[in-house]
Amino acid sequence: PILLNFHGGDGTANDQLAVADMRDLADSENFILVYPNAYPEPDSNQETNWQVVTSGDLPFTEPNPHSDILFIDELIDHLHLQVNVDLNRVYALGYSNGGGFTFDLGCRLNNKITGIGVVARTMYAETYNNCIVNHPTPVVTILGTEDYISNYDGVTYEGTLYYQSSNTTNDVWIENNNL
């Protein structure tokens, strides 16, 4: 099995490793652990955000000039060929912007992603509106009701919905998993 662990916005793989070091767990439970780095955004002061372009304090959930989804798709294929990853046990987790990207992977790369875990993020509106789930997908979400960056009730700015609420996010997975 493989676990892909995604850093938050403007972070790095080393930042994520510092806050979510799972190396001992990977060794004891015998799974492959990967901490990818987001590619710097050329139009956003080289910030490393997954799959979004930021403007001011709010993200616009538009793809970067490069495709992070394609990068992860190809990374999974590469790891399968190099280290014989079990393609039936590919998991993703992420924090904040990495969590939003993890929801994106769970929807847009559902043919390869077995299950997801997300901390401190709800689904982007576009991810929610375009979510395609081909198989029951285990989902774990952790979000505080007092989180001021990823609001539990979602984020709407000037009439535009950017993030779904935690309840709506969870409901889409319940519905897609036919529970």
Secondary structure, 3 states (H helix, E strand, C coil): CEEEEECCCCCCHHHHHHHCCCHHHHHHHCCEEECCCCCCCCCCCCCCCCCCEEECCEEECCCCCCCHHHHHHHHHHHHHHHHCCCCCCEEEEEECHHHHHHHHHHHHCCCCCCEEEEECCCCEHHHHHCCCCCCCCCEEEECCCCCCCCCCCCEEECCEEEECCHHHHHHHHHHHCCC
